[in-house]
Amino acid sequence: MPNRPITITGIENGQLVLSDNGNTNVNPGDTVTWKIGTDSGVASITGIVDDSTIDVFSPDPTQKQNSTSWEGTVRSDVTPGTVENYHITYTTTSGGTGSHDPKISVNS
């Protein structure tokens, strides 16, 4: 299972800046890892949820033990060509909170 790393590099206009520009391309069974970059302005990820019509993750992403990174596995039975939004909730280094809705696309 290949790993698809995503680094949070900053916050602009209330939205996260992601290393994959907010559109992750995956294959069924891939592992996706979200990492907070140095000086990104993000203190922690508080949740990653796919509550769209087709949940592409199974199980839902969780925080890696003793880490600020989160990890989720793309369902092995998800239909190729599926494109869904998911939600990242986070706290900022200044104590605020935010939510961002990037996209995940399953390769055909």
C-alpha positions, 0 to 999 in steps of 0.5 A: 500500500503506497503512502500518500503524504500531505503536508499542511504548509500554511493558512491563507484566507482561513483555508489550509494550504496543502502540499497537494493543493487540496486534491489528493489522488489515491488508489484503493487501499492507499494510506494517506498521511496528514502532517503539520509543517513547521511554521504552518500556523497550525497547532493540531489537527482535531479531526478528519472526517469524510461525511460525503455520500461515499466514505472513501476511508475505512476506518476513518482517519485517526491521529498517529500515536505520540504524533501530530500526524493523522493517517487514514486508509482508502477503502479497497472496494471504493469505485475508481473515479470517485471524487469526494470532499472531506473535512479537516478541523484544526486549531491554530497556533494563535488559539483559533479553530478552523475547518477546510474541505479538500478533495480526494480523487480515486484513480481510474 
